[in-house]
C-alpha cells in the first residue's frame, strides 16, 4: 500500500537514525540498530559527613542505556548559606553555629542527582585566660578586675570566672572587685581567675598608706529642755575609714548654757527657745554642733480636732488640732494623726485622703499630742460612677450556619471598667442575637454586613460584623480525555485528562492511565506510544481519577512497504536514490528523475534496516554526487 502520510512522520524517523557514513567504506553495521546509547541516569558519590571549615570532593558518574558507566563533570550546586561547591565538585564547609544539613545537586545531560551531606559543628575549646585590671591598689581602696576567655576558633569572650586571691589582706567578690584591708607594709599578691578548667594569675602590688586625720564630727542631741543636761561626743574620721571616739577642746557661745571638757552640756532657764552653737577642736581640725534649748510650756489639759464632718470619695480635707493649757492659753499643735478606715489615709500634717468607696463610709479620725487624745467621726460620701462608653468585643467575621458570643465592657467615670449585660440588637434579618450576646447566623446567598448594637446605662455602642457566605464544596462530576485520535505506528502523542466539578470548574489532572493494546503503551504522564502494528488498529485508552473513568480511542495506521521520500531544491536537476538492504547486503537503484519533489521507494519490508543514499547529477562533469544519506527502518 502507498502511505502519503509518511511525509508527516519522516522527521521523527530521522531523529532515530545514525550519523551519515561515507559510502566509500560502506555503511557501518548497526549492533541491534544504529541508534547511539542514551544517558539513563547519573549518581553522586562522596562523604555524607563533613566537619565545618573542612573540604570534601564529590564525583558524578553517568550510566548509559547500554550499561556503560563513566565519570562526568556535571554542573554542581548546593542549598547552603554557609558552604559552597566548586565546578570540580569540591565542597568547602564554612563556619556554622550548629549542625547543618546540605543538599548537593549535580546536573548533566538533562539528568539530575541529589545527595544529602551533614556539616558537623565543631565546638571551640578554651585556649587561655587573660586578666585585666589595676596592677597596684592602695590600702583601704579597691580595684575592679575582668577576665577574657580566648578560644581555639579565635573568639575572645568576656567571662565571669571564680575569683580568688593569694593573701588574707584582701577580699575579692564574684564580680572581680578587690578590696584591700589594713596592711602594715607594701606587698605583692596574686589575683587568680578560674574558668573552664583553666586558671590564670595576675600580680598586684598592695601599697601601705599612713593614717591621716581627715575630719572630726560632734554627735549628740540637737535639742534639750531648759534646766536639763545632755551628753555630746566627738568622733575622729581617719583616712583608713576608722572612727574612734576622741576628747577634743569644747566651747559654746550662749549665756544660757555651759559645756564641760567631758562633753556635758547644761542648760539654764529660758523664756523662749534659745539656739546654742557648741564647737570642738582636735589635731588642728574643728566642728560645730547646734543645740536648741526648748522653753517648757505650762501643762496641757486637753486637745481638740477641727475640720469638716464629711468629704467626697477620692477627695481630701485638712484637719487641725489645738492644745488647751492650765494657764488658760491655747495654741495650734501638730499631733500624731491616725484613722481606722481602709478607705482613707491621714498625713502627718492632718490631711485626710479618701479613696473610692462602694457606699457611704464612716471613719474615726484621732489625734494624740503630749499625752492627750481627741477623735471625731468623718463620713466618706459615695459618688456613684456613671457609664462613659461601651465597647463590644467579638468576631468580626462569622460564617453562615454558625454562632458566636459577643461581650460588652462598660467604661465608668471613675476610670474603672467591667463586663456588663447590655440590651442587644441587630440591624438585619440574616442573623439574631439573644440577651446573652450569642449571635446565630442563618443562610446567606452572599457576604452580608450587619451592625450589632449594645445599650447599657444610657450609652450605646455598635459593632460591624461580616456574615460570610460559604459555598458548598465542589464535587467531581466527570472526566474527559483530549488528544490526537489518529497516529502512525511507532509514533507518540500526549493525552490530557481533565476533571469537571460541580461548581463548573475544570482542572487538568494526573490519572491512572491504561490501554487495551499489547503493542501500545501509555505512560503515567499520559504519553501514548504506538509500536509496530500489522494492520490499522483502534486502541482504547482509559483514564481513572477520583473514582471515575474516561476513555479515548486512537486509530494507529500501519506503515506500508512503499515510502514517499520527500525532496526539495532539485528543480532542473536529475536525482536518483541508491538503497542498501542491510539484511541481504544488496543495492537497488530508483531513478534517475528530473526535477523531482519526491522519490517513491517500493518493495520494502517491515522491521528491516535500509541505507538510503540520494544522489544529484553534476551538470558540468556529469558525475553523480551524494547529497543525502540516512538509515530507514519500517
C-alpha positions, 0 to 999 in steps of 0.5 A: 500500500502507498502511505502519503502520510509518511511525509508527516512522520519522516522527521521523527524517523530521522531523529532515530537514525545514525550519523551519515557514513561515507559510502566509500567504506560502506555503511557501518553495521548497526549492533541491534540498530544504529541508534547511539546509547542514551544517558539513563541516569547519573549518581553522586558519590562522596562523604555524607559527613563533613566537619565545618571549615573542612573540604570534601570532593564529590564525583558524578558518574553517568550510566548509559542505556547500554550499561556503560558507566563513566565519570562526568563533570556535571554542573554542581550546586548546593542549598547552603548559606554557609558552604559552597561547591566548586565546578570540580565538585569540591565542597568547602564547609564554612563556619556554622553555629550548629549542625547543618544539613546540605543538599548537593545537586549535580546536573548533566545531560538533562539528568539530575542527582541529589545527595544529602551531606551533614556539616558537623559543628565543631565546638571551640575549646578554651585556649587561655585566660587573660586578666585585666585590671589595676596592677597596684591598689592602695590600702583601704581602696579597691580595684575592679578586675575582668577576665577574657576567655580566648578560644581555639576558633579565635573568639575572645569572650568576656567571662565571669570566672571564680575569683580568688586571691593569694593573701588574707589582706584582701577580699575579692567578690564574684564580680572581680572587685578587690578590696584591700584591708589594713596592711602594715607594709607594701606587698605583692599578691596574686589575683587568680581567675578560674574558668573552664578548667583553666586558671590564670594569675595576675600580680598586684602590688598592695601599697601601705598608706599612713593614717591621716586625720581627715575630719572630726564630727560632734554627735549628740542631741540637737535639742534639750529642755531648759534646766536639763543636761545632755551628753555630746561626743566627738568622733575622729574620721581617719583616712583608713575609714576608722572612727574612734571616739576622741576628747577634743577642746569644747566651747559654746557661745550662749549665756544660757548654757555651759559645756564641760571638757567631758562633753556635758552640756547644761542648760539654764532657764529660758523664756523662749527657745534659745539656739546654742552653737557648741564647737570642738577642736582636735589635731588642728581640725574643728566642728560645730554642733547646734543645740536648741534649748526648748522653753517648757510650756505650762501643762496641757489639759486637753486637745481638740480636732477641727475640720469638716464632718464629711468629704467626697470619695477620692477627695481630701480635707485638712484637719487641725488640732489645738492644745488647751493649757492650765494657764488658760492659753491655747495654741495650734499643735501638730499631733500624731494623726491616725484613722481606722478606715481602709478607705482613707489615709491621714498625713502627718500634717492632718490631711485626710485622703479618701479613696473610692468607696462602694457606699457611704463610709464612716471613719474615726479620725484621732489625734494624740499630742503630749499625752492627750487624745481627741477623735471625731467621726468623718463620713466618706460620701459615695459618688456613684460612677456613671457609664462613659462608653461601651465597647463590644468585643467579638468576631468580626467575621462569622460564617453562615450556619454558625454562632458566636458570643459577643461581650460588652465592657462598660467604661465608668467615670471613675476610670474603672471598667467591667463586663456588663449585660447590655440590651442587644440588637441587630440591624438585619434579618440574616442573623439574631442575637439573644440577651446573652450576646450569642449571635446565630447566623442563618443562610446567606446567598452572599457576604452580608454586613450587619451592625450589632448594637449594645445599650447599657446605662444610657450609652450605646455602642455598635459593632460591624460584623461580616456574615460570610457566605460559604459555598458548598464544596465542589464535587467531581462530576466527570472526566474527559480525555483530549488528544490526537485520535489518529497516529502512525505506528511507532509514533507518540502523542500526549493525552490530557485528562481533565476533571469537571466539578460541580461548581463548573470548574475544570482542572487538568489532572494526573490519572491512572492511565491504561490501554487495551493494546499489547503493542501500545503503551501509555505512560503515567504522564499520559504519553501514548506510544504506538509500536509496530502494528500489522494492520490499522488498529483502534486502541482504547485508552482509559483514564481513572481519577477520583473514582471515575473513568474516561476513555479515548480511542486512537486509530494507529495506521500501519506503515506500508512497504512503499515510502514517499521520500520527500525532496526539495531544491532539485528543480532542473536537476536529475536525482536518483536514490541508491538503497542498501538492504542491510539484511541481504547486503544488496543495492537497488537503484530508483531513478534517475528523475528530473526535477523531482519533489519526491522519490517513491521507494517500493518493495520494502519490508517491515522491521528491516534496516535500509541505507538510503543514499540520494544522489544529484547529477553534476551538470558540468562533469556529469558525475553523480554526487551524494547529497543525502544519506540516512538509515530507514527502518519500517 
